[in-house]
Structures are given as structure tokens and as C-alpha cells.
């Protein structure tokens, strides 16, 4: 947009400087919150399951209850197999 190549390059480099800083801060925060991390992740997983149960499952049961039930059961079985095999 009318800027020189050097100026465009330097602006691009400057915009990328915050990424490593954010990454280091994220690692430091995760290390500091290591004891609370399982509880926080469990809470977020429960929130996602709540959203799925309240929004997506009733919507899928409108057309075909049998097909939706098979899909839910197949998803649950796949999730349990992956959980047991992958630890």
C-alpha cells in the first residue's frame, strides 16, 4: 500500500514479536497452575458436554430418534475405546 519493502518487512516482523512472549507466558502460567489444571480442564469438559447435551442432541433427535440414538451410542463407545487404549 505504498510502503517500501524494508518497512513492510519490519512491520511484519514486529507483529510476530508478541507470539513467543505469549507462548512463554502461557507455559509459565500452566506450570504455576499445575495443581489446579486437572480440575479446571474437568470443568471445561463438563461445560462442553452440557452444551452438547442441551443444544445438539435434542436437535438431532427431531428427525430420527433411532438414528440419533445409534449415533450417540457409537460416539460414546468410540470415546471409551480411545480412552482405554490411549490412556
mmCIF file as gemmi writes it, N, C-alpha and C atoms, coordinates in Angstrom:
data_model
loop_
_atom_site.group_PDB
_atom_site.id
_atom_site.type_symbol
_atom_site.label_atom_id
_atom_site.label_alt_id
_atom_site.label_comp_id
_atom_site.label_asym_id
_atom_site.label_entity_id
_atom_site.label_seq_id
_atom_site.pdbx_PDB_ins_code
_atom_site.Cartn_x
_atom_site.Cartn_y
_atom_site.Cartn_z
_atom_site.occupancy
_atom_site.B_iso_or_equiv
_atom_site.pdbx_formal_charge
_atom_site.auth_seq_id
_atom_site.auth_asym_id
_atom_site.pdbx_PDB_model_num
ATOM 1 N N . UNK Axp A 1 ? 0.837 -1.186 0 1 0 ? 1 A 1
ATOM 2 C CA . UNK Axp A 1 ? 0 0 0 1 0 ? 1 A 1
ATOM 3 C C . UNK Axp A 1 ? 0.875 1.241 0 1 0 ? 1 A 1
ATOM 4 N N . UNK Axp A 2 ? 1.945 1.197 -0.783 1 0 ? 2 A 1
ATOM 5 C CA . UNK Axp A 2 ? 2.788 2.374 -0.909 1 0 ? 2 A 1
ATOM 6 C C . UNK Axp A 2 ? 3.995 2.372 0.001 1 0 ? 2 A 1
ATOM 7 N N . UNK Axp A 3 ? 4.151 1.389 0.881 1 0 ? 3 A 1
ATOM 8 C CA . UNK Axp A 3 ? 5.302 1.335 1.778 1 0 ? 3 A 1
ATOM 9 C C . UNK Axp A 3 ? 6.44 0.581 1.098 1 0 ? 3 A 1
ATOM 10 N N . UNK Axp A 4 ? 7.648 0.859 1.524 1 0 ? 4 A 1
ATOM 11 C CA . UNK Axp A 4 ? 8.801 0.171 0.941 1 0 ? 4 A 1
ATOM 12 C C . UNK Axp A 4 ? 8.852 -1.281 1.419 1 0 ? 4 A 1
ATOM 13 N N . UNK Axp A 5 ? 9.647 -2.089 0.726 1 0 ? 5 A 1
ATOM 14 C CA . UNK Axp A 5 ? 9.771 -3.5 1.11 1 0 ? 5 A 1
ATOM 15 C C . UNK Axp A 5 ? 10.356 -3.637 2.508 1 0 ? 5 A 1
ATOM 16 N N . UNK Axp A 6 ? 11.361 -2.829 2.813 1 0 ? 6 A 1
ATOM 17 C CA . UNK Axp A 6 ? 12.007 -2.903 4.129 1 0 ? 6 A 1
ATOM 18 C C . UNK Axp A 6 ? 11.025 -2.546 5.236 1 0 ? 6 A 1
ATOM 19 N N . UNK Axp A 7 ? 10.259 -1.501 5.03 1 0 ? 7 A 1
ATOM 20 C CA . UNK Axp A 7 ? 9.28 -1.089 6.043 1 0 ? 7 A 1
ATOM 21 C C . UNK Axp A 7 ? 8.202 -2.162 6.211 1 0 ? 7 A 1
ATOM 22 N N . UNK Axp A 8 ? 7.729 -2.725 5.107 1 0 ? 8 A 1
ATOM 23 C CA . UNK Axp A 8 ? 6.729 -3.796 5.194 1 0 ? 8 A 1
ATOM 24 C C . UNK Axp A 8 ? 7.284 -5.005 5.926 1 0 ? 8 A 1
ATOM 25 N N . UNK Axp A 9 ? 8.525 -5.364 5.62 1 0 ? 9 A 1
ATOM 26 C CA . UNK Axp A 9 ? 9.17 -6.496 6.289 1 0 ? 9 A 1
ATOM 27 C C . UNK Axp A 9 ? 9.301 -6.238 7.786 1 0 ? 9 A 1
ATOM 28 N N . UNK Axp A 10 ? 9.746 -5.064 8.162 1 0 ? 10 A 1
ATOM 29 C CA . UNK Axp A 10 ? 9.945 -4.739 9.581 1 0 ? 10 A 1
ATOM 30 C C . UNK Axp A 10 ? 8.616 -4.72 10.341 1 0 ? 10 A 1
ATOM 31 N N . UNK Axp A 11 ? 7.562 -4.227 9.735 1 0 ? 11 A 1
ATOM 32 C CA . UNK Axp A 11 ? 6.242 -4.233 10.378 1 0 ? 11 A 1
ATOM 33 C C . UNK Axp A 11 ? 5.762 -5.666 10.563 1 0 ? 11 A 1
ATOM 34 N N . UNK Axp A 12 ? 5.987 -6.513 9.558 1 0 ? 12 A 1
ATOM 35 C CA . UNK Axp A 12 ? 5.626 -7.924 9.682 1 0 ? 12 A 1
ATOM 36 C C . UNK Axp A 12 ? 6.389 -8.618 10.795 1 0 ? 12 A 1
ATOM 37 N N . UNK Axp A 13 ? 7.671 -8.325 10.902 1 0 ? 13 A 1
ATOM 38 C CA . UNK Axp A 13 ? 8.482 -8.92 11.967 1 0 ? 13 A 1
ATOM 39 C C . UNK Axp A 13 ? 8.039 -8.415 13.344 1 0 ? 13 A 1
ATOM 40 N N . UNK Axp A 14 ? 7.733 -7.146 13.433 1 0 ? 14 A 1
ATOM 41 C CA . UNK Axp A 14 ? 7.302 -6.57 14.709 1 0 ? 14 A 1
ATOM 42 C C . UNK Axp A 14 ? 5.973 -7.169 15.163 1 0 ? 14 A 1
ATOM 43 N N . UNK Axp A 15 ? 5.087 -7.458 14.206 1 0 ? 15 A 1
ATOM 44 C CA . UNK Axp A 15 ? 3.795 -8.03 14.592 1 0 ? 15 A 1
ATOM 45 C C . UNK Axp A 15 ? 3.952 -9.46 15.103 1 0 ? 15 A 1
ATOM 46 N N . UNK Axp A 16 ? 5.02 -10.148 14.708 1 0 ? 16 A 1
ATOM 47 C CA . UNK Axp A 16 ? 5.251 -11.508 15.178 1 0 ? 16 A 1
ATOM 48 C C . UNK Axp A 16 ? 6.01 -11.591 16.491 1 0 ? 16 A 1
ATOM 49 N N . UNK Axp A 17 ? 6.492 -10.469 17.011 1 0 ? 17 A 1
ATOM 50 C CA . UNK Axp A 17 ? 7.265 -10.48 18.257 1 0 ? 17 A 1
ATOM 51 C C . UNK Axp A 17 ? 6.433 -10.889 19.466 1 0 ? 17 A 1
ATOM 52 N N . UNK Axp A 18 ? 5.142 -10.661 19.443 1 0 ? 18 A 1
ATOM 53 C CA . UNK Axp A 18 ? 4.32 -10.971 20.614 1 0 ? 18 A 1
ATOM 54 C C . UNK Axp A 18 ? 4.057 -12.468 20.754 1 0 ? 18 A 1
ATOM 55 N N . UNK Axp A 19 ? 4.208 -13.247 19.693 1 0 ? 19 A 1
ATOM 56 C CA . UNK Axp A 19 ? 3.904 -14.676 19.762 1 0 ? 19 A 1
ATOM 57 C C . UNK Axp A 19 ? 4.819 -15.433 20.719 1 0 ? 19 A 1
ATOM 58 N N . UNK Axp A 20 ? 6.141 -15.298 20.636 1 0 ? 20 A 1
ATOM 59 C CA . UNK Axp A 20 ? 6.979 -16.02 21.609 1 0 ? 20 A 1
ATOM 60 C C . UNK Axp A 20 ? 6.754 -15.54 23.045 1 0 ? 20 A 1
ATOM 61 N N . UNK Axp A 21 ? 6.484 -14.265 23.201 1 0 ? 21 A 1
ATOM 62 C CA . UNK Axp A 21 ? 6.228 -13.742 24.541 1 0 ? 21 A 1
ATOM 63 C C . UNK Axp A 21 ? 4.962 -14.37 25.112 1 0 ? 21 A 1
ATOM 64 N N . UNK Axp A 22 ? 3.907 -14.439 24.308 1 0 ? 22 A 1
ATOM 65 C CA . UNK Axp A 22 ? 2.666 -15.085 24.743 1 0 ? 22 A 1
ATOM 66 C C . UNK Axp A 22 ? 2.856 -16.562 25.016 1 0 ? 22 A 1
ATOM 67 N N . UNK Axp A 23 ? 3.669 -17.234 24.202 1 0 ? 23 A 1
ATOM 68 C CA . UNK Axp A 23 ? 3.938 -18.65 24.423 1 0 ? 23 A 1
ATOM 69 C C . UNK Axp A 23 ? 4.654 -18.897 25.741 1 0 ? 23 A 1
ATOM 70 N N . UNK Axp A 24 ? 5.658 -18.08 26.033 1 0 ? 24 A 1
ATOM 71 C CA . UNK Axp A 24 ? 6.392 -18.225 27.299 1 0 ? 24 A 1
ATOM 72 C C . UNK Axp A 24 ? 5.483 -17.925 28.477 1 0 ? 24 A 1
ATOM 73 N N . UNK Axp A 25 ? 4.678 -16.888 28.372 1 0 ? 25 A 1
ATOM 74 C CA . UNK Axp A 25 ? 3.751 -16.57 29.459 1 0 ? 25 A 1
ATOM 75 C C . UNK Axp A 25 ? 2.727 -17.697 29.662 1 0 ? 25 A 1
ATOM 76 N N . UNK Axp A 26 ? 2.265 -18.301 28.573 1 0 ? 26 A 1
ATOM 77 C CA . UNK Axp A 26 ? 1.334 -19.425 28.677 1 0 ? 26 A 1
ATOM 78 C C . UNK Axp A 26 ? 1.955 -20.615 29.379 1 0 ? 26 A 1
ATOM 79 N N . UNK Axp A 27 ? 3.203 -20.931 29.047 1 0 ? 27 A 1
ATOM 80 C CA . UNK Axp A 27 ? 3.902 -22.046 29.701 1 0 ? 27 A 1
ATOM 81 C C . UNK Axp A 27 ? 4.102 -21.743 31.186 1 0 ? 27 A 1
ATOM 82 N N . UNK Axp A 28 ? 4.51 -20.526 31.501 1 0 ? 28 A 1
ATOM 83 C CA . UNK Axp A 28 ? 4.709 -20.165 32.919 1 0 ? 28 A 1
ATOM 84 C C . UNK Axp A 28 ? 3.404 -20.246 33.692 1 0 ? 28 A 1
ATOM 85 N N . UNK Axp A 29 ? 2.306 -19.8 33.09 1 0 ? 29 A 1
ATOM 86 C CA . UNK Axp A 29 ? 1.006 -19.875 33.755 1 0 ? 29 A 1
ATOM 87 C C . UNK Axp A 29 ? 0.578 -21.322 33.956 1 0 ? 29 A 1
ATOM 88 N N . UNK Axp A 30 ? 0.786 -22.158 32.942 1 0 ? 30 A 1
ATOM 89 C CA . UNK Axp A 30 ? 0.414 -23.571 33.063 1 0 ? 30 A 1
ATOM 90 C C . UNK Axp A 30 ? 1.249 -24.27 34.136 1 0 ? 30 A 1
ATOM 91 N N . UNK Axp A 31 ? 2.524 -23.917 34.227 1 0 ? 31 A 1
ATOM 92 C CA . UNK Axp A 31 ? 3.37 -24.528 35.257 1 0 ? 31 A 1
ATOM 93 C C . UNK Axp A 31 ? 2.948 -24.062 36.648 1 0 ? 31 A 1
ATOM 94 N N . UNK Axp A 32 ? 2.54 -22.804 36.768 1 0 ? 32 A 1
ATOM 95 C CA . UNK Axp A 32 ? 2.114 -22.281 38.059 1 0 ? 32 A 1
ATOM 96 C C . UNK Axp A 32 ? 0.775 -22.878 38.481 1 0 ? 32 A 1
ATOM 97 N N . UNK Axp A 33 ? -0.081 -23.195 37.509 1 0 ? 33 A 1
ATOM 98 C CA . UNK Axp A 33 ? -1.42 -23.712 37.808 1 0 ? 33 A 1
ATOM 99 C C . UNK Axp A 33 ? -1.477 -25.229 37.655 1 0 ? 33 A 1
ATOM 100 N N . UNK Axp A 34 ? -0.323 -25.897 37.741 1 0 ? 34 A 1
ATOM 101 C CA . UNK Axp A 34 ? -0.261 -27.333 37.507 1 0 ? 34 A 1
ATOM 102 C C . UNK Axp A 34 ? -1.179 -28.116 38.442 1 0 ? 34 A 1
ATOM 103 N N . UNK Axp A 35 ? -1.3 -27.724 39.688 1 0 ? 35 A 1
ATOM 104 C CA . UNK Axp A 35 ? -2.146 -28.47 40.626 1 0 ? 35 A 1
ATOM 105 C C . UNK Axp A 35 ? -3.631 -28.267 40.34 1 0 ? 35 A 1
ATOM 106 N N . UNK Axp A 36 ? -3.991 -27.092 39.856 1 0 ? 36 A 1
ATOM 107 C CA . UNK Axp A 36 ? -5.399 -26.815 39.583 1 0 ? 36 A 1
ATOM 108 C C . UNK Axp A 36 ? -5.804 -27.213 38.166 1 0 ? 36 A 1
ATOM 109 N N . UNK Axp A 37 ? -4.834 -27.535 37.318 1 0 ? 37 A 1
ATOM 110 C CA . UNK Axp A 37 ? -5.129 -27.806 35.916 1 0 ? 37 A 1
ATOM 111 C C . UNK Axp A 37 ? -6.11 -28.958 35.706 1 0 ? 37 A 1
ATOM 112 N N . UNK Axp A 38 ? -5.988 -30.103 36.386 1 0 ? 38 A 1
ATOM 113 C CA . UNK Axp A 38 ? -6.971 -31.168 36.16 1 0 ? 38 A 1
ATOM 114 C C . UNK Axp A 38 ? -8.407 -30.753 36.502 1 0 ? 38 A 1
ATOM 115 N N . UNK Axp A 39 ? -8.581 -30.024 37.573 1 0 ? 39 A 1
ATOM 116 C CA . UNK Axp A 39 ? -9.921 -29.589 37.959 1 0 ? 39 A 1
ATOM 117 C C . UNK Axp A 39 ? -10.485 -28.594 36.947 1 0 ? 39 A 1
ATOM 118 N N . UNK Axp A 40 ? -9.661 -27.679 36.489 1 0 ? 40 A 1
ATOM 119 C CA . UNK Axp A 40 ? -10.108 -26.675 35.526 1 0 ? 40 A 1
ATOM 120 C C . UNK Axp A 40 ? -10.451 -27.334 34.192 1 0 ? 40 A 1
ATOM 121 N N . UNK Axp A 41 ? -9.616 -28.286 33.749 1 0 ? 41 A 1
ATOM 122 C CA . UNK Axp A 41 ? -9.897 -28.981 32.493 1 0 ? 41 A 1
ATOM 123 C C . UNK Axp A 41 ? -11.145 -29.85 32.618 1 0 ? 41 A 1
ATOM 124 N N . UNK Axp A 42 ? -11.363 -30.455 33.783 1 0 ? 42 A 1
ATOM 125 C CA . UNK Axp A 42 ? -12.58 -31.243 34.003 1 0 ? 42 A 1
ATOM 126 C C . UNK Axp A 42 ? -13.813 -30.359 33.947 1 0 ? 42 A 1
ATOM 127 N N . UNK Axp A 43 ? -13.7 -29.174 34.524 1 0 ? 43 A 1
ATOM 128 C CA . UNK Axp A 43 ? -14.818 -28.234 34.485 1 0 ? 43 A 1
ATOM 129 C C . UNK Axp A 43 ? -15.136 -27.823 33.048 1 0 ? 43 A 1
ATOM 130 N N . UNK Axp A 44 ? -14.096 -27.548 32.26 1 0 ? 44 A 1
ATOM 131 C CA . UNK Axp A 44 ? -14.34 -27.132 30.878 1 0 ? 44 A 1
ATOM 132 C C . UNK Axp A 44 ? -14.907 -28.286 30.05 1 0 ? 44 A 1
ATOM 133 N N . UNK Axp A 45 ? -14.467 -29.519 30.312 1 0 ? 45 A 1
ATOM 134 C CA . UNK Axp A 45 ? -15.036 -30.672 29.612 1 0 ? 45 A 1
ATOM 135 C C . UNK Axp A 45 ? -16.507 -30.848 29.982 1 0 ? 45 A 1
ATOM 136 N N . UNK Axp A 46 ? -16.829 -30.675 31.253 1 0 ? 46 A 1
ATOM 137 C CA . UNK Axp A 46 ? -18.226 -30.764 31.679 1 0 ? 46 A 1
ATOM 138 C C . UNK Axp A 46 ? -19.081 -29.689 31.046 1 0 ? 46 A 1
ATOM 139 N N . UNK Axp A 47 ? -18.535 -28.495 30.887 1 0 ? 47 A 1
ATOM 140 C CA . UNK Axp A 47 ? -19.28 -27.414 30.239 1 0 ? 47 A 1
ATOM 141 C C . UNK Axp A 47 ? -19.553 -27.753 28.778 1 0 ? 47 A 1
ATOM 142 N N . UNK Axp A 48 ? -18.572 -28.337 28.098 1 0 ? 48 A 1
ATOM 143 C CA . UNK Axp A 48 ? -18.777 -28.712 26.696 1 0 ? 48 A 1
ATOM 144 C C . UNK Axp A 48 ? -19.805 -29.836 26.57 1 0 ? 48 A 1
ATOM 145 N N . UNK Axp A 49 ? -19.756 -30.805 27.466 1 0 ? 49 A 1
ATOM 146 C CA . UNK Axp A 49 ? -20.749 -31.884 27.44 1 0 ? 49 A 1
ATOM 147 C C . UNK Axp A 49 ? -22.139 -31.318 27.704 1 0 ? 49 A 1
ATOM 148 N N . UNK Axp A 50 ? -22.232 -30.359 28.606 1 0 ? 50 A 1
ATOM 149 C CA . UNK Axp A 50 ? -23.513 -29.727 28.895 1 0 ? 50 A 1
ATOM 150 C C . UNK Axp A 50 ? -24.07 -29.017 27.662 1 0 ? 50 A 1
ATOM 151 N N . UNK Axp A 51 ? -23.201 -28.317 26.945 1 0 ? 51 A 1
ATOM 152 C CA . UNK Axp A 51 ? -23.638 -27.621 25.729 1 0 ? 51 A 1
ATOM 153 C C . UNK Axp A 51 ? -24.109 -28.625 24.69 1 0 ? 51 A 1
ATOM 154 N N . UNK Axp A 52 ? -23.365 -29.71 24.515 1 0 ? 52 A 1
ATOM 155 C CA . UNK Axp A 52 ? -23.742 -30.728 23.532 1 0 ? 52 A 1
ATOM 156 C C . UNK Axp A 52 ? -25.088 -31.347 23.898 1 0 ? 52 A 1
ATOM 157 N N . UNK Axp A 53 ? -25.244 -31.679 25.182 1 0 ? 53 A 1
ATOM 158 C CA . UNK Axp A 53 ? -26.49 -32.321 25.61 1 0 ? 53 A 1
ATOM 159 C C . UNK Axp A 53 ? -27.694 -31.387 25.483 1 0 ? 53 A 1
ATOM 160 N N . UNK Axp A 54 ? -27.506 -30.12 25.76 1 0 ? 54 A 1
ATOM 161 C CA . UNK Axp A 54 ? -28.652 -29.212 25.736 1 0 ? 54 A 1
ATOM 162 C C . UNK Axp A 54 ? -28.955 -28.651 24.347 1 0 ? 54 A 1
ATOM 163 N N . UNK Axp A 55 ? -27.945 -28.571 23.469 1 0 ? 55 A 1
ATOM 164 C CA . UNK Axp A 55 ? -28.152 -27.94 22.169 1 0 ? 55 A 1
ATOM 165 C C . UNK Axp A 55 ? -28.175 -28.935 21.007 1 0 ? 55 A 1
ATOM 166 N N . UNK Axp A 56 ? -27.211 -29.797 20.933 1 0 ? 56 A 1
ATOM 167 C CA . UNK Axp A 56 ? -27.059 -30.627 19.739 1 0 ? 56 A 1
ATOM 168 C C . UNK Axp A 56 ? -27.888 -31.899 19.77 1 0 ? 56 A 1
ATOM 169 N N . UNK Axp A 57 ? -27.925 -32.585 20.904 1 0 ? 57 A 1
ATOM 170 C CA . UNK Axp A 57 ? -28.629 -33.864 20.954 1 0 ? 57 A 1
ATOM 171 C C . UNK Axp A 57 ? -30.129 -33.696 20.729 1 0 ? 57 A 1
ATOM 172 N N . UNK Axp A 58 ? -30.818 -32.758 21.388 1 0 ? 58 A 1
ATOM 173 C CA . UNK Axp A 58 ? -32.254 -32.602 21.1 1 0 ? 58 A 1
ATOM 174 C C . UNK Axp A 58 ? -32.519 -32.257 19.627 1 0 ? 58 A 1
ATOM 175 N N . UNK Axp A 59 ? -31.636 -31.478 19.027 1 0 ? 59 A 1
ATOM 176 C CA . UNK Axp A 59 ? -31.796 -31.117 17.623 1 0 ? 59 A 1
ATOM 177 C C . UNK Axp A 59 ? -31.664 -32.347 16.727 1 0 ? 59 A 1
ATOM 178 N N . UNK Axp A 60 ? -30.766 -33.258 17.092 1 0 ? 60 A 1
ATOM 179 C CA . UNK Axp A 60 ? -30.564 -34.445 16.259 1 0 ? 60 A 1
ATOM 180 C C . UNK Axp A 60 ? -31.701 -35.456 16.426 1 0 ? 60 A 1
ATOM 181 N N . UNK Axp A 61 ? -32.394 -35.418 17.544 1 0 ? 61 A 1
ATOM 182 C CA . UNK Axp A 61 ? -33.479 -36.362 17.774 1 0 ? 61 A 1
ATOM 183 C C . UNK Axp A 61 ? -34.774 -35.957 17.066 1 0 ? 61 A 1
ATOM 184 N N . UNK Axp A 62 ? -34.845 -34.769 16.503 1 0 ? 62 A 1
ATOM 185 C CA . UNK Axp A 62 ? -36.064 -34.312 15.842 1 0 ? 62 A 1
ATOM 186 C C . UNK Axp A 62 ? -36.401 -35.147 14.612 1 0 ? 62 A 1
ATOM 187 N N . UNK Axp A 63 ? -35.386 -35.482 13.805 1 0 ? 63 A 1
ATOM 188 C CA . UNK Axp A 63 ? -35.647 -36.188 12.55 1 0 ? 63 A 1
ATOM 189 C C . UNK Axp A 63 ? -35.824 -37.685 12.761 1 0 ? 63 A 1
ATOM 190 N N . UNK Axp A 64 ? -34.836 -38.333 13.355 1 0 ? 64 A 1
ATOM 191 C CA . UNK Axp A 64 ? -34.886 -39.786 13.514 1 0 ? 64 A 1
ATOM 192 C C . UNK Axp A 64 ? -34.313 -40.155 14.877 1 0 ? 64 A 1
ATOM 193 N N . UNK Axp A 65 ? -35.189 -40.527 15.79 1 0 ? 65 A 1
ATOM 194 C CA . UNK Axp A 65 ? -34.739 -40.859 17.14 1 0 ? 65 A 1
ATOM 195 C C . UNK Axp A 65 ? -33.831 -42.081 17.148 1 0 ? 65 A 1
ATOM 196 N N . UNK Axp A 66 ? -34.17 -43.071 16.327 1 0 ? 66 A 1
ATOM 197 C CA . UNK Axp A 66 ? -33.369 -44.299 16.302 1 0 ? 66 A 1
ATOM 198 C C . UNK Axp A 66 ? -31.958 -44.021 15.779 1 0 ? 66 A 1
ATOM 199 N N . UNK Axp A 67 ? -31.847 -43.282 14.686 1 0 ? 67 A 1
ATOM 200 C CA . UNK Axp A 67 ? -30.546 -42.961 14.115 1 0 ? 67 A 1
ATOM 201 C C . UNK Axp A 67 ? -29.727 -42.087 15.059 1 0 ? 67 A 1
ATOM 202 N N . UNK Axp A 68 ? -30.369 -41.146 15.718 1 0 ? 68 A 1
ATOM 203 C CA . UNK Axp A 68 ? -29.669 -40.285 16.664 1 0 ? 68 A 1
ATOM 204 C C . UNK Axp A 68 ? -29.171 -41.086 17.859 1 0 ? 68 A 1
ATOM 205 N N . UNK Axp A 69 ? -29.989 -42.018 18.354 1 0 ? 69 A 1
ATOM 206 C CA . UNK Axp A 69 ? -29.577 -42.84 19.49 1 0 ? 69 A 1
ATOM 207 C C . UNK Axp A 69 ? -28.394 -43.723 19.11 1 0 ? 69 A 1
ATOM 208 N N . UNK Axp A 70 ? -28.424 -44.297 17.909 1 0 ? 70 A 1
ATOM 209 C CA . UNK Axp A 70 ? -27.296 -45.119 17.45 1 0 ? 70 A 1
ATOM 210 C C . UNK Axp A 70 ? -26.038 -44.265 17.328 1 0 ? 70 A 1
ATOM 211 N N . UNK Axp A 71 ? -26.182 -43.06 16.831 1 0 ? 71 A 1
ATOM 212 C CA . UNK Axp A 71 ? -25.031 -42.159 16.719 1 0 ? 71 A 1
ATOM 213 C C . UNK Axp A 71 ? -24.442 -41.792 18.069 1 0 ? 71 A 1
ATOM 214 N N . UNK Axp A 72 ? -25.302 -41.504 19.039 1 0 ? 72 A 1
ATOM 215 C CA . UNK Axp A 72 ? -24.823 -41.176 20.382 1 0 ? 72 A 1
ATOM 216 C C . UNK Axp A 72 ? -24.112 -42.373 21.003 1 0 ? 72 A 1
ATOM 217 N N . UNK Axp A 73 ? -24.709 -43.545 20.878 1 0 ? 73 A 1
ATOM 218 C CA . UNK Axp A 73 ? -24.078 -44.752 21.432 1 0 ? 73 A 1
ATOM 219 C C . UNK Axp A 73 ? -22.765 -45.077 20.736 1 0 ? 73 A 1
ATOM 220 N N . UNK Axp A 74 ? -22.712 -44.956 19.418 1 0 ? 74 A 1
ATOM 221 C CA . UNK Axp A 74 ? -21.474 -45.227 18.701 1 0 ? 74 A 1
ATOM 222 C C . UNK Axp A 74 ? -20.381 -44.234 19.106 1 0 ? 74 A 1
ATOM 223 N N . UNK Axp A 75 ? -20.747 -42.986 19.267 1 0 ? 75 A 1
ATOM 224 C CA . UNK Axp A 75 ? -19.78 -41.979 19.709 1 0 ? 75 A 1
ATOM 225 C C . UNK Axp A 75 ? -19.268 -42.255 21.106 1 0 ? 75 A 1
ATOM 226 N N . UNK Axp A 76 ? -20.172 -42.667 21.993 1 0 ? 76 A 1
ATOM 227 C CA . UNK Axp A 76 ? -19.758 -42.982 23.353 1 0 ? 76 A 1
ATOM 228 C C . UNK Axp A 76 ? -18.831 -44.197 23.378 1 0 ? 76 A 1
ATOM 229 N N . UNK Axp A 77 ? -19.171 -45.221 22.605 1 0 ? 77 A 1
ATOM 230 C CA . UNK Axp A 77 ? -18.333 -46.426 22.56 1 0 ? 77 A 1
ATOM 231 C C . UNK Axp A 77 ? -16.955 -46.087 21.989 1 0 ? 77 A 1
ATOM 232 N N . UNK Axp A 78 ? -16.924 -45.301 20.925 1 0 ? 78 A 1
ATOM 233 C CA . UNK Axp A 78 ? -15.639 -44.9 20.347 1 0 ? 78 A 1
ATOM 234 C C . UNK Axp A 78 ? -14.823 -44.094 21.348 1 0 ? 78 A 1
ATOM 235 N N . UNK Axp A 79 ? -15.469 -43.19 22.066 1 0 ? 79 A 1
ATOM 236 C CA . UNK Axp A 79 ? -14.77 -42.4 23.064 1 0 ? 79 A 1
ATOM 237 C C . UNK Axp A 79 ? -14.179 -43.282 24.154 1 0 ? 79 A 1
ATOM 238 N N . UNK Axp A 80 ? -14.94 -44.281 24.615 1 0 ? 80 A 1
ATOM 239 C CA . UNK Axp A 80 ? -14.44 -45.165 25.663 1 0 ? 80 A 1
ATOM 240 C C . UNK Axp A 80 ? -13.291 -46.041 25.159 1 0 ? 80 A 1
ATOM 241 N N . UNK Axp A 81 ? -13.38 -46.511 23.917 1 0 ? 81 A 1
ATOM 242 C CA . UNK Axp A 81 ? -12.296 -47.322 23.359 1 0 ? 81 A 1
ATOM 243 C C . UNK Axp A 81 ? -11.017 -46.482 23.265 1 0 ? 81 A 1
ATOM 244 N N . UNK Axp A 82 ? -11.143 -45.271 22.777 1 0 ? 82 A 1
ATOM 245 C CA . UNK Axp A 82 ? -9.968 -44.395 22.681 1 0 ? 82 A 1
ATOM 246 C C . UNK Axp A 82 ? -9.416 -44.049 24.06 1 0 ? 82 A 1
ATOM 247 N N . UNK Axp A 83 ? -10.296 -43.854 25.023 1 0 ? 83 A 1
ATOM 248 C CA . UNK Axp A 83 ? -9.845 -43.523 26.379 1 0 ? 83 A 1
ATOM 249 C C . UNK Axp A 83 ? -9.076 -44.678 26.997 1 0 ? 83 A 1
ATOM 250 N N . UNK Axp A 84 ? -9.573 -45.89 26.816 1 0 ? 84 A 1
ATOM 251 C CA . UNK Axp A 84 ? -8.906 -47.053 27.407 1 0 ? 84 A 1
ATOM 252 C C . UNK Axp A 84 ? -7.607 -47.367 26.676 1 0 ? 84 A 1
ATOM 253 N N . UNK Axp A 85 ? -7.611 -47.312 25.351 1 0 ? 85 A 1
ATOM 254 C CA . UNK Axp A 85 ? -6.41 -47.69 24.605 1 0 ? 85 A 1
ATOM 255 C C . UNK Axp A 85 ? -5.326 -46.639 24.659 1 0 ? 85 A 1
ATOM 256 N N . UNK Axp A 86 ? -5.693 -45.375 24.655 1 0 ? 86 A 1
ATOM 257 C CA . UNK Axp A 86 ? -4.689 -44.316 24.644 1 0 ? 86 A 1
ATOM 258 C C . UNK Axp A 86 ? -4.339 -43.816 26.053 1 0 ? 86 A 1
ATOM 259 N N . UNK Axp A 87 ? -5.109 -44.242 27.039 1 0 ? 87 A 1
ATOM 260 C CA . UNK Axp A 87 ? -4.791 -43.876 28.429 1 0 ? 87 A 1
ATOM 261 C C . UNK Axp A 87 ? -5.292 -42.544 28.751 1 0 ? 87 A 1
